[in-house]
Amino acid sequence: MNPTVLDYMLWGALPYVVIAVLVGGTLWRYRYDRFGWTTRSSQLYESRLLRIASPVFHFGLLVVVIGHVVGLLVPETWTDAVGITNDMYHATALSLGAVAGVTTLGGIALLIWRRRTTGPVFSATTANDKVMYLVLVAAILAGLATTLLSAAAGLTGAHEADYRETVSPWFRSVFVLQPDVAAMAAATGAFKLHALIGLALFALFPFTRLVHAFSAPVWYLFRPYVVYRSRDKEPTQATRPIRRGWT
C-alpha cells in the first residue's frame, strides 16, 4: 500500500523526535536533576509484597526486552541461515513471549495494587507516576496482543500481520536514517498501536523514575577492594589503650 502523509509523520518523522527527546531529556535530567535520578524507593513503607512483585516484574521485563531485541534487530534471513524455520521461530516467540508478557503484567499489577492499597506509598505517588504506569500497562497489553497475532500470522501465512516483514524492517531502517515508511504502513493496526505506545513510553522515559534503568551498577565490577580494619582486642605498644566513650 502507498504511505499517506500521516504515515510519513508517524513512521518517518516521529521516531526521530522521540529519539531527540529521549537523548536530550536524559542528558538534561542527569545534568540538572542528578539527585532526582532515583526510583524513589518505597520499600521503607512496605516490603512484604514488594519482595514478590518487584522481582516478578523485572525478570519478566528482562525477557520481554531480550525478545524485542531478537525480534526487531535479527533479520529473518539470519534465522533461516542457522536452520530455524518460520514455524519454529513463531512457536518459540509465542511460548516465551506469552509467558514473559503475563509475568510482567502480573508483576506490575501487584506493584500497582501495593501502591494503591498501602497508604504511605499511595501518598508518595505523583501524577507523573500515574501517567507512567498507564503507558507502561498499555504497552504490555498491546505487546501481548501483538505476540498472539504475530504467532497466528506465522502459522497461517498472513504476511501483513507478521512483524518480521513490516515492523522489524522499519525499526532497523530508522537507525540508518532511511525509515521504511511503506513497511510500517503495511502493518496491522495492532502493531501500529503497540509501536505508538512504545514511542510514547520512550518519550516519557527521561522524565520519570524509569531513568533508573540507565543506572546499572556496571562499574561496581571494577571498583577497588574495600579494606576493613578491625580494632585489636589487646592493646600493644604501638597502639593506645582503648578508652570508654564517656570517660
TORKOL-4160 file (C-alpha; in steps of 0.2 Angstrom, whole numbers, padded with zeros to 4 digits, m for minus):
247
<pt num="1" X="0000" Y="0000" Z="0000"/>
<pt num="2" X="0006" Y="0018" Z="m0003"/>
<pt num="3" X="0010" Y="0028" Z="0013"/>
<pt num="4" X="0000" Y="0043" Z="0017"/>
<pt num="5" X="0005" Y="0059" Z="0024"/>
<pt num="6" X="0000" Y="0053" Z="0041"/>
<pt num="7" X="0011" Y="0038" Z="0039"/>
<pt num="8" X="0026" Y="0049" Z="0035"/>
<pt num="9" X="0023" Y="0059" Z="0050"/>
<pt num="10" X="0021" Y="0044" Z="0062"/>
<pt num="11" X="0034" Y="0032" Z="0055"/>
<pt num="12" X="0046" Y="0044" Z="0046"/>
<pt num="13" X="0047" Y="0059" Z="0057"/>
<pt num="14" X="0040" Y="0055" Z="0074"/>
<pt num="15" X="0054" Y="0042" Z="0078"/>
<pt num="16" X="0067" Y="0055" Z="0077"/>
<pt num="17" X="0058" Y="0067" Z="0088"/>
<pt num="18" X="0056" Y="0054" Z="0101"/>
<pt num="19" X="0075" Y="0049" Z="0100"/>
<pt num="20" X="0079" Y="0068" Z="0102"/>
<pt num="21" X="0068" Y="0069" Z="0117"/>
<pt num="22" X="0075" Y="0053" Z="0124"/>
<pt num="23" X="0093" Y="0058" Z="0122"/>
<pt num="24" X="0091" Y="0076" Z="0126"/>
<pt num="25" X="0079" Y="0073" Z="0141"/>
<pt num="26" X="0091" Y="0060" Z="0148"/>
<pt num="27" X="0106" Y="0072" Z="0147"/>
<pt num="28" X="0096" Y="0086" Z="0154"/>
<pt num="29" X="0090" Y="0076" Z="0168"/>
<pt num="30" X="0107" Y="0069" Z="0173"/>
<pt num="31" X="0115" Y="0087" Z="0172"/>
<pt num="32" X="0101" Y="0096" Z="0182"/>
<pt num="33" X="0092" Y="0083" Z="0192"/>
<pt num="34" X="0105" Y="0071" Z="0197"/>
<pt num="35" X="0099" Y="0069" Z="0215"/>
<pt num="36" X="0082" Y="0065" Z="0207"/>
<pt num="37" X="0089" Y="0051" Z="0197"/>
<pt num="38" X="0081" Y="0038" Z="0208"/>
<pt num="39" X="0067" Y="0025" Z="0209"/>
<pt num="40" X="0061" Y="0035" Z="0224"/>
<pt num="41" X="0060" Y="0018" Z="0233"/>
<pt num="42" X="0045" Y="0015" Z="0244"/>
<pt num="43" X="0052" Y="m0001" Z="0252"/>
<pt num="44" X="0053" Y="0008" Z="0269"/>
<pt num="45" X="0034" Y="0009" Z="0269"/>
<pt num="46" X="0030" Y="m0009" Z="0264"/>
<pt num="47" X="0042" Y="m0023" Z="0259"/>
<pt num="48" X="0032" Y="m0039" Z="0260"/>
<pt num="49" X="0023" Y="m0038" Z="0244"/>
<pt num="50" X="0037" Y="m0028" Z="0236"/>
<pt num="51" X="0049" Y="m0043" Z="0238"/>
<pt num="52" X="0037" Y="m0053" Z="0227"/>
<pt num="53" X="0031" Y="m0040" Z="0214"/>
<pt num="54" X="0047" Y="m0032" Z="0210"/>
<pt num="55" X="0057" Y="m0047" Z="0205"/>
<pt num="56" X="0042" Y="m0054" Z="0195"/>
<pt num="57" X="0040" Y="m0038" Z="0186"/>
<pt num="58" X="0059" Y="m0035" Z="0182"/>
<pt num="59" X="0063" Y="m0053" Z="0177"/>
<pt num="60" X="0048" Y="m0054" Z="0166"/>
<pt num="61" X="0053" Y="m0037" Z="0158"/>
<pt num="62" X="0070" Y="m0043" Z="0155"/>
<pt num="63" X="0064" Y="m0057" Z="0145"/>
<pt num="64" X="0052" Y="m0046" Z="0136"/>
<pt num="65" X="0067" Y="m0034" Z="0131"/>
<pt num="66" X="0078" Y="m0048" Z="0125"/>
<pt num="67" X="0063" Y="m0054" Z="0114"/>
<pt num="68" X="0061" Y="m0037" Z="0107"/>
<pt num="69" X="0080" Y="m0036" Z="0103"/>
<pt num="70" X="0080" Y="m0053" Z="0094"/>
<pt num="71" X="0063" Y="m0050" Z="0085"/>
<pt num="72" X="0067" Y="m0032" Z="0079"/>
<pt num="73" X="0086" Y="m0032" Z="0076"/>
<pt num="74" X="0089" Y="m0050" Z="0069"/>
<pt num="75" X="0083" Y="m0051" Z="0051"/>
<pt num="76" X="0073" Y="m0066" Z="0046"/>
<pt num="77" X="0087" Y="m0072" Z="0034"/>
<pt num="78" X="0099" Y="m0074" Z="0048"/>
<pt num="79" X="0087" Y="m0086" Z="0057"/>
<pt num="80" X="0084" Y="m0095" Z="0041"/>
<pt num="81" X="0103" Y="m0097" Z="0038"/>
<pt num="82" X="0105" Y="m0106" Z="0055"/>
<pt num="83" X="0091" Y="m0118" Z="0052"/>
<pt num="84" X="0077" Y="m0110" Z="0062"/>
<pt num="85" X="0061" Y="m0112" Z="0052"/>
<pt num="86" X="0047" Y="m0099" Z="0052"/>
<pt num="87" X="0036" Y="m0111" Z="0062"/>
<pt num="88" X="0049" Y="m0115" Z="0075"/>
<pt num="89" X="0053" Y="m0096" Z="0077"/>
<pt num="90" X="0034" Y="m0091" Z="0079"/>
<pt num="91" X="0031" Y="m0106" Z="0091"/>
<pt num="92" X="0046" Y="m0100" Z="0102"/>
<pt num="93" X="0040" Y="m0082" Z="0101"/>
<pt num="94" X="0023" Y="m0087" Z="0106"/>
<pt num="95" X="0028" Y="m0098" Z="0121"/>
<pt num="96" X="0041" Y="m0087" Z="0128"/>
<pt num="97" X="0033" Y="m0070" Z="0124"/>
<pt num="98" X="0016" Y="m0076" Z="0131"/>
<pt num="99" X="0025" Y="m0082" Z="0147"/>
<pt num="100" X="0036" Y="m0066" Z="0149"/>
<pt num="101" X="0021" Y="m0054" Z="0145"/>
<pt num="102" X="0010" Y="m0062" Z="0158"/>
<pt num="103" X="0023" Y="m0062" Z="0171"/>
<pt num="104" X="0027" Y="m0044" Z="0168"/>
<pt num="105" X="0009" Y="m0040" Z="0168"/>
<pt num="106" X="0006" Y="m0049" Z="0184"/>
<pt num="107" X="0021" Y="m0041" Z="0192"/>
<pt num="108" X="0016" Y="m0023" Z="0188"/>
<pt num="109" X="m0002" Y="m0027" Z="0193"/>
<pt num="110" X="0005" Y="m0032" Z="0210"/>
<pt num="111" X="0015" Y="m0016" Z="0211"/>
<pt num="112" X="0000" Y="m0005" Z="0207"/>
<pt num="113" X="m0011" Y="m0015" Z="0219"/>
<pt num="114" X="0003" Y="m0012" Z="0233"/>
<pt num="115" X="0004" Y="0007" Z="0228"/>
<pt num="116" X="m0015" Y="0009" Z="0229"/>
<pt num="117" X="m0018" Y="0000" Z="0245"/>
<pt num="118" X="m0003" Y="0005" Z="0255"/>
<pt num="119" X="m0007" Y="0022" Z="0262"/>
<pt num="120" X="0011" Y="0030" Z="0263"/>
<pt num="121" X="0015" Y="0023" Z="0246"/>
<pt num="122" X="0000" Y="0030" Z="0238"/>
<pt num="123" X="0003" Y="0047" Z="0246"/>
<pt num="124" X="0020" Y="0047" Z="0238"/>
<pt num="125" X="0013" Y="0043" Z="0221"/>
<pt num="126" X="0014" Y="0058" Z="0209"/>
<pt num="127" X="0004" Y="0062" Z="0194"/>
<pt num="128" X="0020" Y="0058" Z="0184"/>
<pt num="129" X="0020" Y="0040" Z="0191"/>
<pt num="130" X="0001" Y="0038" Z="0187"/>
<pt num="131" X="0005" Y="0043" Z="0168"/>
<pt num="132" X="0020" Y="0031" Z="0168"/>
<pt num="133" X="0010" Y="0016" Z="0175"/>
<pt num="134" X="m0004" Y="0019" Z="0162"/>
<pt num="135" X="0008" Y="0020" Z="0147"/>
<pt num="136" X="0018" Y="0005" Z="0154"/>
<pt num="137" X="0002" Y="m0006" Z="0156"/>
<pt num="138" X="m0004" Y="m0001" Z="0139"/>
<pt num="139" X="0012" Y="m0006" Z="0131"/>
<pt num="140" X="0012" Y="m0023" Z="0140"/>
<pt num="141" X="m0006" Y="m0026" Z="0135"/>
<pt num="142" X="m0003" Y="m0021" Z="0117"/>
<pt num="143" X="0013" Y="m0032" Z="0117"/>
<pt num="144" X="0003" Y="m0047" Z="0122"/>
<pt num="145" X="m0010" Y="m0044" Z="0109"/>
<pt num="146" X="0003" Y="m0042" Z="0095"/>
<pt num="147" X="0013" Y="m0058" Z="0101"/>
<pt num="148" X="m0003" Y="m0068" Z="0099"/>
<pt num="149" X="m0007" Y="m0060" Z="0082"/>
<pt num="150" X="0011" Y="m0062" Z="0075"/>
<pt num="151" X="0012" Y="m0080" Z="0081"/>
<pt num="152" X="m0005" Y="m0084" Z="0072"/>
<pt num="153" X="0001" Y="m0075" Z="0057"/>
<pt num="154" X="0017" Y="m0085" Z="0056"/>
<pt num="155" X="0007" Y="m0101" Z="0057"/>
<pt num="156" X="m0007" Y="m0096" Z="0045"/>
<pt num="157" X="0005" Y="m0087" Z="0032"/>
<pt num="158" X="m0004" Y="m0069" Z="0034"/>
<pt num="159" X="0011" Y="m0059" Z="0029"/>
<pt num="160" X="0003" Y="m0042" Z="0034"/>
<pt num="161" X="0002" Y="m0047" Z="0052"/>
<pt num="162" X="0020" Y="m0054" Z="0053"/>
<pt num="163" X="0030" Y="m0041" Z="0061"/>
<pt num="164" X="0046" Y="m0048" Z="0054"/>
<pt num="165" X="0041" Y="m0042" Z="0037"/>
<pt num="166" X="0034" Y="m0025" Z="0042"/>
<pt num="167" X="0039" Y="m0018" Z="0059"/>
<pt num="168" X="0056" Y="m0026" Z="0060"/>
<pt num="169" X="0062" Y="m0019" Z="0043"/>
<pt num="170" X="0055" Y="m0002" Z="0048"/>
<pt num="171" X="0064" Y="m0002" Z="0065"/>
<pt num="172" X="0081" Y="m0006" Z="0058"/>
<pt num="173" X="0079" Y="0007" Z="0044"/>
<pt num="174" X="0076" Y="0021" Z="0057"/>
<pt num="175" X="0094" Y="0019" Z="0063"/>
<pt num="176" X="0102" Y="0020" Z="0046"/>
<pt num="177" X="0092" Y="0036" Z="0043"/>
<pt num="178" X="0082" Y="0029" Z="0029"/>
<pt num="179" X="0065" Y="0025" Z="0038"/>
<pt num="180" X="0055" Y="0012" Z="0028"/>
<pt num="181" X="0038" Y="0020" Z="0030"/>
<pt num="182" X="0030" Y="0009" Z="0017"/>
<pt num="183" X="0034" Y="m0007" Z="0028"/>
<pt num="184" X="0026" Y="0000" Z="0043"/>
<pt num="185" X="0011" Y="0007" Z="0034"/>
<pt num="186" X="0008" Y="m0011" Z="0028"/>
<pt num="187" X="0007" Y="m0017" Z="0047"/>
<pt num="188" X="m0009" Y="m0021" Z="0055"/>
<pt num="189" X="m0017" Y="m0009" Z="0067"/>
<pt num="190" X="m0012" Y="m0018" Z="0082"/>
<pt num="191" X="0006" Y="m0017" Z="0078"/>
<pt num="192" X="0005" Y="0002" Z="0074"/>
<pt num="193" X="m0004" Y="0005" Z="0091"/>
<pt num="194" X="0010" Y="m0005" Z="0100"/>
<pt num="195" X="0023" Y="0005" Z="0091"/>
<pt num="196" X="0015" Y="0021" Z="0095"/>
<pt num="197" X="0013" Y="0017" Z="0114"/>
<pt num="198" X="0031" Y="0011" Z="0114"/>
<pt num="199" X="0036" Y="0028" Z="0106"/>
<pt num="200" X="0026" Y="0037" Z="0120"/>
<pt num="201" X="0035" Y="0027" Z="0133"/>
<pt num="202" X="0052" Y="0031" Z="0127"/>
<pt num="203" X="0047" Y="0050" Z="0126"/>
<pt num="204" X="0042" Y="0049" Z="0144"/>
<pt num="205" X="0057" Y="0039" Z="0149"/>
<pt num="206" X="0069" Y="0053" Z="0154"/>
<pt num="207" X="0056" Y="0062" Z="0165"/>
<pt num="208" X="0050" Y="0048" Z="0176"/>
<pt num="209" X="0058" Y="0036" Z="0188"/>
<pt num="210" X="0061" Y="0024" Z="0173"/>
<pt num="211" X="0078" Y="0033" Z="0171"/>
<pt num="212" X="0085" Y="0021" Z="0184"/>
<pt num="213" X="0086" Y="0008" Z="0171"/>
<pt num="214" X="0101" Y="0018" Z="0164"/>
<pt num="215" X="0110" Y="0016" Z="0181"/>
<pt num="216" X="0115" Y="m0002" Z="0181"/>
<pt num="217" X="0130" Y="m0004" Z="0193"/>
<pt num="218" X="0142" Y="m0009" Z="0179"/>
<pt num="219" X="0157" Y="0000" Z="0187"/>
<pt num="220" X="0154" Y="m0010" Z="0203"/>
<pt num="221" X="0163" Y="m0025" Z="0195"/>
<pt num="222" X="0178" Y="m0014" Z="0193"/>
<pt num="223" X="0179" Y="m0005" Z="0209"/>
<pt num="224" X="0194" Y="m0007" Z="0220"/>
<pt num="225" X="0193" Y="m0018" Z="0235"/>
<pt num="226" X="0187" Y="m0010" Z="0251"/>
<pt num="227" X="0199" Y="m0014" Z="0266"/>
<pt num="228" X="0191" Y="m0016" Z="0283"/>
<pt num="229" X="0202" Y="m0015" Z="0298"/>
<pt num="230" X="0197" Y="m0022" Z="0315"/>
<pt num="231" X="0202" Y="m0014" Z="0331"/>
<pt num="232" X="0214" Y="m0025" Z="0341"/>
<pt num="233" X="0207" Y="m0033" Z="0357"/>
<pt num="234" X="0223" Y="m0032" Z="0366"/>
<pt num="235" X="0232" Y="m0015" Z="0365"/>
<pt num="236" X="0250" Y="m0016" Z="0360"/>
<pt num="237" X="0265" Y="m0004" Z="0362"/>
<pt num="238" X="0261" Y="0003" Z="0345"/>
<pt num="239" X="0243" Y="0007" Z="0349"/>
<pt num="240" X="0234" Y="0017" Z="0363"/>
<pt num="241" X="0223" Y="0009" Z="0376"/>
<pt num="242" X="0205" Y="0009" Z="0372"/>
<pt num="243" X="0195" Y="0021" Z="0382"/>
<pt num="244" X="0177" Y="0021" Z="0386"/>
<pt num="245" X="0167" Y="0034" Z="0377"/>
<pt num="246" X="0161" Y="0043" Z="0392"/>
<pt num="247" X="0177" Y="0044" Z="0401"/>
